[in-house]
């Protein structure tokens, strides 16, 4: 990575292709070895299609913040209002950190921690009292990062991808 500064800004509709590509690439590098190829391909073609990402970028219930270096998108977060998991349905005033992805070449530079703090600030600014996320159970690195920043396990959720199911921790932080 270059020595250029990292810039953070809100995502824009014209970021749809870059977010789609980065999201699909990071998701694939994390989960490809665990899923049948057809389940992975089906999920990626829907969840990370430029059409769906552009729709989310236009959705007033969704907030994106992106990190760029030399005008190249290297990371993003996605917050979504009005979502829940069964184990936290009773919790009021919550928002989901739906995605936080950092390009492989930029991991370890503090971008993820900066975006995590930014997600919490954005959530507070819209009036949320709690932020929640789903973290894949075997991803102990992510789990340690979330726990070190105050997230606690509140339960479990199954994440279906075609015929496959991934087991996630539901983690919550009061903000």
HELIX and SHEET records of a PDB file:
HELIX    1   1 UNK A   13  UNK A   15  5                                   3    
HELIX    2   2 UNK A   16  UNK A   31  1                                  16    
HELIX    3   3 UNK A   32  UNK A   34  5                                   3    
HELIX    4   4 UNK A   37  UNK A   47  1                                  11    
HELIX    5   5 UNK A   50  UNK A   58  1                                   9    
HELIX    6   6 UNK A   86  UNK A   88  5                                   3    
HELIX    7   7 UNK A  104  UNK A  106  5                                   3    
HELIX    8   8 UNK A  111  UNK A  125  1                                  15    
HELIX    9   9 UNK A  140  UNK A  148  1                                   9    
SHEET    1   A 7 UNK A   6  UNK A  10  0                                        
SHEET    2   A 7 UNK A  62  UNK A  69 -1                                        
SHEET    3   A 7 UNK A  72  UNK A  80 -1                                        
SHEET    4   A 7 UNK A  94  UNK A 102 -1                                        
SHEET    5   A 7 UNK A 130  UNK A 136  1                                        
SHEET    6   A 7 UNK A 164  UNK A 174 -1                                        
SHEET    7   A 7 UNK A 152  UNK A 161 -1                                        
END                                                                             
